[in-house]
């Protein structure tokens, strides 16, 4: 982006859709190596949070949608507390436009952006 001289016009957003790779044992199964070799690893919410933090640091990501499973409030809260002032943390499936879940998100500071469909 910077080599194209569009840094002032373009930002990066990620729709992680983390609910799609959340396992029953409360880990996330993913391939962080970037290789399509069939290898995947299970990581904790904390490890996934650290991965997102590295994306924000290294690639100036401005928005992450659904960074964790809809029931992983602890990881949402940690990410929002640690870097929520620097980017949008979008609660899509996490909030599902449900007033009770939205109220909980505000109280617990689990995300800072609401996607209304």
Residue pairs with C-beta under 8 A, 6 or more apart in sequence:
1 7
1 10
1 12
11 60
11 61
11 62
11 63
12 59
12 60
12 61
12 62
12 63
13 61
13 62
13 63
13 64
13 65
13 88
14 52
14 55
14 61
14 63
14 64
14 65
14 67
15 65
15 66
15 92
16 52
16 64
16 65
16 66
16 67
16 68
17 65
17 66
18 28
18 48
18 66
18 67
18 68
18 69
18 72
19 66
19 69
19 70
19 93
21 28
21 29
21 30
22 28
22 68
22 69
22 72
23 29
23 42
25 42
26 45
26 72
27 42
27 43
27 44
28 42
28 43
28 44
28 45
28 47
28 48
28 68
28 69
29 40
29 41
29 42
30 40
30 41
30 43
30 48
31 37
31 39
31 40
31 41
32 41
32 43
32 51
33 39
43 51
45 68
45 72
45 74
45 75
45 78
46 75
46 78
48 67
48 68
48 75
49 67
49 68
49 75
49 78
49 79
49 82
52 61
52 64
52 67
52 79
52 83
53 79
53 82
53 83
55 61
55 64
56 64
56 83
56 86
56 87
61 87
62 87
62 88
63 87
63 88
63 89
63 90
63 113
64 79
64 87
64 88
64 89
64 90
65 88
65 90
65 92
65 115
66 90
66 91
66 92
66 93
66 94
67 75
67 76
67 79
67 89
68 75
68 76
68 79
68 94
69 93
70 93
70 94
70 96
73 104
73 108
73 110
76 89
76 91
76 94
76 105
76 110
76 111
77 108
77 109
77 110
79 89
80 89
80 109
80 110
80 111
80 112
81 109
84 109
84 111
84 112
88 112
88 113
89 111
89 112
89 113
90 111
90 113
90 114
90 115
91 101
91 105
91 110
91 111
91 113
91 114
91 115
92 115
94 101
94 105
94 110
94 111
95 101
95 102
95 105
95 111
95 114
95 115
97 114
97 116
97 117
102 114
104 110
105 111
105 114
